Amino acid sequence: MKDDQGRQVTGRVRWRRFAVLAVPGFAATAALAVALADGALAASFAVSGQEFKVGAGSLTGTGFAQYGGIDRNVRGKLLPVAVTAIKDAKIKDLCQSVVTTLPVIGDITLKLHAGQGAKTVEATDLFLDATQMSGDAEFENIEIGRDASTLNKGPASAQGLQDAFGQQAKSIKMTGLRQTAWATNAGKFKLAGLDLKIKLGKDECF
């Protein structure tokens, strides 16, 4: 590159181009900070440093919404999640497990079962912050690709960031649910037939 007098110039930064490229990154960071401050992301409480597993024979629900979110741990680390929100949910054959490694003892598993046989787990305003989810799903009146900030079929607070991807449906039915998650919270959570045990070693739901 040469200047106006024809002299060779090295190391020059094209600040206008740099600004154009940098602004989206700065804007995204600022938007994230604002969203966290406003509670728009999944950061209502500090999550533990351990993911846990949730399995279910079936899940049926009305008022489904799903969008990307962020959880935070006590060290301030941001953890990306897929937030699944359901107004009213009924779950059969629920299993929840988490493995903790303790000094001297080694691995121990905290395992919970509920909703087995004729009993059903019931939840309202259910939020699942997952990093993995699988199973067979069926939706009624689904909208895919809707702006996450405009979601209105799930719980009242089930909305993500403006311009971010979201989807929602009138109802959802899932069988063979398998989920790895950082957090679950609900307005009400009725665990019929609750059975909680601690075992030495690893004994996860799946």
C-alpha positions in Angstrom: 0.0 0.0 0.0 1.2 3.5 -0.8 0.3 6.9 0.7 -0.7 10.0 -1.2 3.0 10.8 -1.9 3.6 7.3 -3.3 5.6 6.1 -0.3 5.2 2.5 0.9 3.1 2.1 4.1 2.9 -1.0 6.2 0.8 -2.0 9.2 -2.1 0.3 8.5 -5.5 -0.7 9.8 -8.6 0.2 7.8 -10.5 1.4 10.8 -13.8 1.9 8.9 -13.8 -1.7 7.8 -12.7 -2.9 11.2 -15.6 -1.0 12.8 -18.1 -2.5 10.4 -16.8 -6.1 11.2 -16.5 -5.4 15.0 -19.8 -3.8 15.7 -21.9 -7.0 15.3 -19.6 -8.8 17.8 -19.8 -5.9 20.3 -23.6 -5.6 19.8 -24.0 -9.3 20.5 -22.0 -9.1 23.7 -24.0 -6.1 24.8 -27.3 -7.8 23.9 -26.2 -10.9 25.9 -25.4 -8.7 29.0 -28.7 -6.8 28.7 -30.6 -10.1 28.3 -29.0 -11.6 31.4 -29.7 -8.5 33.4 -33.4 -8.5 32.2 -33.8 -12.2 32.8 -34.5 -12.9 29.2 -32.1 -15.9 29.2 -32.3 -19.0 31.3 -30.3 -17.6 34.2 -32.8 -17.3 37.0 -30.5 -19.2 39.4 -26.9 -20.4 39.4 -26.7 -24.0 38.3 -24.4 -26.6 39.7 -21.3 -27.8 38.0 -23.0 -31.1 37.1 -25.3 -32.0 34.3 -28.0 -34.6 35.1 -30.1 -37.1 33.1 -33.8 -37.2 32.8 -35.7 -40.1 31.1 -39.5 -40.7 30.7 -41.7 -43.2 29.1 -43.9 -40.5 27.8 -44.6 -36.7 28.1 -47.7 -35.0 27.0 -48.2 -31.2 27.3 -50.0 -28.1 26.1 -48.4 -24.8 25.4 -45.0 -25.7 24.0 -42.1 -23.3 23.3 -38.4 -23.8 22.6 -35.5 -21.4 22.1 -31.9 -21.0 22.8 -30.8 -19.7 26.2 -27.9 -19.4 28.7 -27.4 -20.8 32.2 -24.8 -19.6 34.6 -22.9 -21.3 37.4 -21.6 -19.7 40.6 -18.2 -18.9 38.9 -20.0 -16.9 36.2 -19.4 -19.4 33.4 -22.0 -19.2 30.7 -23.5 -22.5 29.6 -25.6 -22.6 26.3 -28.8 -24.6 26.5 -31.9 -25.4 24.6 -34.8 -24.2 26.7 -38.0 -26.3 26.4 -41.0 -24.7 28.1 -44.4 -26.3 28.6 -47.5 -24.7 30.2 -49.0 -28.0 31.5 -47.2 -31.3 31.3 -48.0 -34.9 32.3 -45.1 -37.4 32.5 -45.1 -41.2 32.9 -42.2 -43.3 34.2 -40.0 -40.4 35.1 -36.4 -41.1 36.0 -33.8 -38.6 37.0 -30.2 -39.3 37.9 -26.9 -37.5 38.7 -23.5 -39.0 39.5 -21.2 -37.3 41.9 -17.6 -38.3 42.6 -16.6 -37.9 46.3 -13.1 -38.2 47.9 -12.4 -41.7 49.2 -15.9 -43.0 48.4 -15.7 -42.5 44.6 -18.8 -42.4 42.4 -22.3 -42.2 44.0 -25.6 -41.9 42.1 -28.7 -40.0 43.2 -31.6 -41.6 41.4 -35.3 -40.6 41.4 -38.3 -42.4 40.0 -41.9 -41.2 39.9 -45.1 -41.6 37.9 -44.9 -45.3 37.5 -47.8 -47.6 36.9 -51.2 -45.8 37.2 -49.5 -42.7 38.7 -48.6 -39.6 36.7 -46.1 -36.7 37.3 -47.8 -33.3 36.7 -46.1 -30.0 36.2 -47.2 -26.4 35.3 -44.9 -23.8 33.8 -42.2 -26.4 33.2 -38.8 -25.2 32.0 -36.1 -27.7 30.9 -32.6 -26.3 30.2 -31.0 -29.1 28.1 -27.8 -29.8 26.2 -29.2 -32.9 24.6 -32.7 -34.3 24.0 -34.0 -37.3 22.0 -37.1 -39.3 21.6 -40.2 -39.6 19.3 -42.1 -36.3 19.2 -45.5 -35.2 17.8 -46.7 -31.6 17.7 -50.0 -29.9 17.0 -50.1 -26.5 15.2 -46.3 -26.1 15.3 -44.5 -22.9 14.2 -40.8 -23.4 13.4 -38.5 -20.4 12.9 -40.5 -17.9 14.8 -38.7 -15.0 16.4 -37.9 -16.2 20.0 -38.9 -12.8 21.5 -42.5 -13.2 20.1 -43.3 -16.8 21.4 -46.7 -16.8 23.0 -48.0 -20.4 23.3 -45.8 -21.5 26.2 -45.6 -20.2 29.7 -45.8 -16.4 30.1 -42.0 -15.9 30.5 -41.0 -18.4 27.8 -39.3 -16.0 25.4 -35.8 -15.7 24.1 -33.8 -13.0 22.4 -35.1 -10.8 19.6 -34.0 -12.1 16.1 -33.1 -15.5 17.6 -34.6 -18.8 16.4 -37.7 -20.1 18.2 -40.5 -22.6 17.8 -43.8 -23.3 19.4 -46.8 -25.5 19.2 -50.3 -25.9 20.7 -49.3 -29.3 22.1 -46.5 -31.9 22.3 -46.4 -35.7 22.7 -43.1 -37.4 23.3 -42.3 -41.1 23.9 -38.9 -42.5 24.9 -37.7 -39.1 26.2 -34.0 -38.9 26.9 -32.5 -35.6 28.1 -29.2 -34.3 29.5 -29.7 -31.0 31.3 -28.3 -28.3 33.6 -31.5 -27.2 35.2 -35.3 -27.8 35.5 -37.8 -25.6 37.2 -41.6 -25.4 37.4 -44.4 -23.4 38.9 -45.8 -26.6 40.3 -44.3 -30.1 40.2 -46.3 -33.0 41.5 -44.2 -36.2 41.8 -46.7 -39.0 42.4 -45.1 -42.2 43.7 -41.7 -40.6 44.4 -38.9 -43.0 45.0 -35.4 -41.5 45.7 -32.3 -43.6 46.3 -28.5 -43.2 46.6 -26.3 -45.9 45.4 -22.5 -46.5 45.3 -21.2 -46.4 41.7 -22.8 -45.3 38.5 -26.4 -46.2 37.9 -27.8 -43.6 35.5 -31.3 -43.5 33.9 -29.7 -44.2 30.5 
